[in-house]
Amino acid sequence: MRGMKPKACLVVGMGRGLGLSVARRFGQEGYRLGLIARSAASLENYAGALELDGCAVQTFPADVARTPQLISAIREAEKALGSIEVLVYNAYAAQGRRASELSREALEQTLQVNLYGALLAAQLVIPGMLSRRQGTLLFTGDGLALNPQPDQAALSIGKAALRALVGALSKELYHEGIHAATVTIAGPIRRNTPFDPDLIAEKFWELHTQPPGRWKTEVVYQG
């Protein structure tokens, strides 16, 4: 309809790998992009690359681990972009320790990004989605949620908790017209391999475009 703004996709935890590929995939479909990451300089580089591909981009620097910064960035994104049609939560934090060596403080630091930030980001955009009875919440999962590894105990715990969160959101919001799903990536992301981020980004787009009644809560990507 004439005069309507293009839909908006907000990527939280922007990076040069999967984050950039997912943003580009949605941007190429005409979505206005909002990018959140800690480094303002990196965000400007990502925005420049996406703009060369014809994408409309705005950036919102914030440390996802700092709740006030994340709240402020998402609020600013909503003001600039309008209601968020798609949230992509791509942030993660790792702590290379075994469970027997992992302190509560170290685990909490990773959960702040791997779980609490995801929950908060979803909670902030859900009201707008509920008002339209439409929206998609997408989360970057990890094969560690299915097959935890001893030297990545914190990330294994965080991704397992994230997977449970997505399942709970999916069941809660399904009848409200909101699709919550995760792409669980069971391997290392590397370009020019079966785990190329451009290939994985396609799974995010496929989840978003699934018709109601055929929504999946999870895609396990195995290359």
Secondary structure, DSSP 8 states (H G I E B T S, - for coil): -TT----EEEEES--TTHHHHHHHHHHTTT-EEEEE-S-HHHHHHHHHHHHHTT--EEE----TTSHHHHHHHHHHHHHHH-SEEEEEE---------GGG--HHHHHHHHIIIIIHHHHHHHHHHHHHHHHT-EEEEEEEEGGGTS--GGGHHHHHHHHHHHHHHHHHHHHHGGGTEEEEEEEE-S---TTSTT-HHHHHHHHHHHHH--TTS--SEEEE--
